[in-house]
Amino acid sequence: MEFWKKLNIELTKGDVALLYVLNSIGSSPGRQGFKMMVAKNTLHGSIGGGMMEYNLVEIAKKTLLQTDIQPQIHRLIHRKNQKDSSGLICSGEQTVAIYVLTQKDRTWLNKIINSNGTGVLESTDKGIQFIQNQSLKSKFNTKIAPKKWLIQEDLGFRLALHIIGGGHVSLALSKIAPELGFQIFVYDDRKNINTFSNNSIAKKTYVPNYADMAQFIPQGERHYVVIMSFMFDTDLLILRKLLPQKFKYLGMMGSKQKIKTLLHQLTKEGISPDQLKHLKAPIGIPISSQTPTEIAISILAEMIKVKNSNLSFGTQV
């Protein structure tokens, strides 16, 4: 909300240019959804930094001096010897729109602030509006043509991390994952363990029977699931219930031997290879993790890789 509040304040003083990254491809310093405001004496936010940002800020400043300005679109290619080269050499691309906002734009800005961002920001070649109390299945919907575009951004979109098992690694994950934008949900079938009951960060749910686990976790692109229950048998039971479901990420903690035995058992039971290939097990990026915090970091690194791959429902990367 800080960005929108500052933008609203600046608009009380005069027109403001809003720079908005509509789309990004590859190794681009400015990612989709990055925003920056350019006012008479104020800059806030970023569209990626460096020479590219400096040049667009200068364009925005000149644009503010003109009248009746329509939204502009700038395609920036971060490679040398390209027609639309940005001056950077990181090889990616990004498309940036420049909007000149006036007093009338405070109408949709106030809607964002008053709703705490619960809704969809819709940016087009005609202007910007905010639709309250709506949501998308993913963070963005994107349609861009040379002179026309429609970008929908769910400002209230948050990723959900569902941790099945309330032990030490679960607690470590709960502490770190919110820094990456995750809401945390922890489930356990044991009531009286301190790492579960003392977890003040997550929303905690006691599950009387792991056989009912599929009822607790919604499917979809925003849902990440980590299995780290207390026993082999409960891990097996949970997997039987969750493998047919569609999540962005499904992983299970365990030794290589445990995972091998578990997958062998599931295969014997008729679980298809297509279902098993979406499972990340053993979970995490191999960094020789030892402590719960190190294990949590390795898991989050793998989740970030999946999140940033833009692939759907646990597709292999």
Backbone hydrogen bonds, N-H to C=O, Kabsch-Sander energy under -0.5 kcal/mol:
donor,donor_aa,acceptor,acceptor_aa,energy
5,K,1,M,-2.6
6,K,2,E,-2.3
7,L,3,F,-2.4
8,N,4,W,-2.3
9,I,5,K,-2.1
10,E,6,K,-2.4
11,L,7,L,-1.7
12,T,8,N,-0.7
12,T,9,I,-1.0
13,K,10,E,-1.5
14,G,10,E,-0.9
16,V,101,L,-1.9
17,A,38,V,-2.7
18,L,99,Y,-3.3
19,L,17,A,-0.6
19,L,36,M,-3.4
20,Y,18,L,-0.5
20,Y,97,A,-2.4
21,V,34,F,-2.7
22,L,20,Y,-0.9
22,L,95,T,-2.4
23,N,95,T,-1.3
25,I,93,E,-3.0
28,S,26,G,-2.1
31,R,29,P,-0.6
33,G,21,V,-2.7
34,F,31,R,-2.4
36,M,19,L,-2.2
37,M,44,H,-2.9
38,V,17,A,-3.0
39,A,37,M,-0.5
39,A,42,T,-3.0
44,H,37,M,-1.7
46,S,35,K,-1.8
53,E,49,G,-1.3
54,Y,50,G,-2.2
55,N,51,M,-2.7
56,L,52,M,-1.8
57,V,53,E,-2.5
58,E,54,Y,-2.1
59,I,55,N,-1.9
60,A,56,L,-2.5
61,K,57,V,-2.4
62,K,58,E,-1.9
63,T,59,I,-2.3
64,L,60,A,-2.0
65,L,61,K,-0.6
65,L,62,K,-0.9
66,Q,63,T,-1.6
72,Q,98,I,-2.2
74,H,96,V,-2.9
76,L,74,H,-0.6
76,L,94,Q,-3.1
77,I,75,R,-0.5
77,I,84,D,-2.4
78,H,76,L,-0.6
78,H,92,G,-2.9
79,R,77,I,-1.7
82,Q,79,R,-0.6
85,S,82,Q,-1.6
86,S,77,I,-2.2
91,S,78,H,-3.4
92,G,27,S,-1.2
93,E,25,I,-2.5
94,Q,76,L,-2.1
95,T,23,N,-2.5
96,V,74,H,-2.9
97,A,20,Y,-2.8
98,I,72,Q,-1.9
99,Y,18,L,-2.7
99,Y,97,A,-0.5
101,L,16,V,-3.6
101,L,99,Y,-0.7
105,D,102,T,-1.6
106,R,103,Q,-1.7
107,T,104,K,-1.3
109,L,105,D,-1.7
110,N,106,R,-2.4
111,K,107,T,-1.1
112,I,108,W,-1.8
113,I,109,L,-2.3
114,N,110,N,-2.9
115,S,111,K,-1.7
116,N,113,I,-0.9
117,G,112,I,-2.5
118,T,115,S,-0.9
119,G,117,G,-1.4
120,V,131,I,-2.5
121,L,153,E,-3.0
122,E,120,V,-0.6
122,E,129,Q,-3.2
123,S,121,L,-0.6
123,S,151,I,-2.9
124,T,127,G,-2.9
125,D,149,W,-1.0
129,Q,122,E,-2.1
131,I,120,V,-2.9
132,Q,130,F,-0.7
133,N,118,T,-2.5
134,Q,131,I,-0.8
141,N,152,Q,-2.1
143,K,150,L,-1.6
145,A,148,K,-3.7
150,L,143,K,-3.1
151,I,123,S,-2.7
152,Q,141,N,-2.7
152,Q,150,L,-0.5
153,E,121,L,-2.6
153,E,151,I,-0.5
154,D,139,K,-2.7
155,L,119,G,-1.6
155,L,153,E,-1.1
156,G,119,G,-0.8
157,F,154,D,-1.5
159,L,181,G,-0.9
160,A,222,R,-3.1
161,L,183,Q,-3.3
162,H,160,A,-0.6
162,H,224,Y,-3.4
163,I,161,L,-0.6
163,I,185,F,-3.3
164,I,162,H,-0.6
164,I,226,V,-3.1
165,G,163,I,-0.9
165,G,187,Y,-3.1
171,L,167,G,-2.0
172,A,168,H,-2.1
173,L,169,V,-2.8
174,S,170,S,-2.2
175,K,171,L,-1.4
176,I,172,A,-1.6
177,A,173,L,-2.7
179,E,176,I,-1.7
180,L,177,A,-1.9
181,G,178,P,-1.7
182,F,177,A,-1.5
183,Q,159,L,-3.0
185,F,161,L,-2.6
186,V,203,K,-2.2
187,Y,163,I,-2.6
188,D,205,T,-1.7
196,F,193,I,-1.1
197,S,193,I,-2.6
198,N,194,N,-2.6
199,N,196,F,-1.1
200,S,198,N,-1.1
203,K,184,I,-2.4
204,K,202,A,-0.7
205,T,186,V,-2.5
207,V,188,D,-2.7
212,D,209,N,-2.2
213,M,210,Y,-1.8
215,Q,212,D,-1.9
216,F,213,M,-1.7
217,I,213,M,-0.9
220,G,246,K,-2.5
223,H,220,G,-1.4
224,Y,160,A,-3.0
224,Y,222,R,-0.5
225,V,249,Y,-2.8
226,V,162,H,-2.9
227,I,251,G,-2.7
228,M,164,I,-2.9
228,M,226,V,-0.6
235,D,231,M,-2.1
236,L,232,F,-2.5
237,L,233,D,-2.1
238,I,234,T,-2.7
239,L,235,D,-2.5
240,R,236,L,-2.1
241,K,237,L,-1.3
242,L,238,I,-2.1
243,L,239,L,-2.6
245,Q,242,L,-1.7
247,F,245,Q,-0.6
248,K,220,G,-0.9
248,K,223,H,-1.8
249,Y,223,H,-1.1
250,L,278,H,-0.6
251,G,225,V,-2.4
252,M,280,K,-2.3
253,M,227,I,-2.6
259,I,255,S,-2.6
260,K,256,K,-2.5
261,T,257,Q,-2.4
262,L,258,K,-2.6
263,L,259,I,-2.9
264,H,260,K,-2.0
265,Q,261,T,-2.0
266,L,262,L,-2.3
267,T,263,L,-2.4
268,K,264,H,-2.1
269,E,265,Q,-1.4
270,G,267,T,-1.5
271,I,266,L,-2.4
275,Q,272,S,-0.6
276,L,272,S,-2.0
277,K,273,P,-2.1
278,H,275,Q,-0.8
279,L,276,L,-1.5
280,K,250,L,-2.8
281,A,279,L,-0.9
283,I,252,M,-1.4
285,I,298,S,-1.7
287,I,285,I,-0.9
295,I,291,T,-2.5
296,A,292,P,-2.5
297,I,293,T,-2.3
298,S,294,E,-2.1
299,I,295,I,-2.2
300,L,296,A,-2.6
301,A,297,I,-2.3
302,E,298,S,-1.6
303,M,299,I,-2.2
304,I,300,L,-2.7
305,K,301,A,-1.9
306,V,302,E,-1.9
307,K,303,M,-3.0
308,N,304,I,-2.8
309,S,306,V,-0.9
310,N,307,K,-0.9
311,L,306,V,-0.6
314,G,248,K,-1.0
315,T,312,S,-1.2
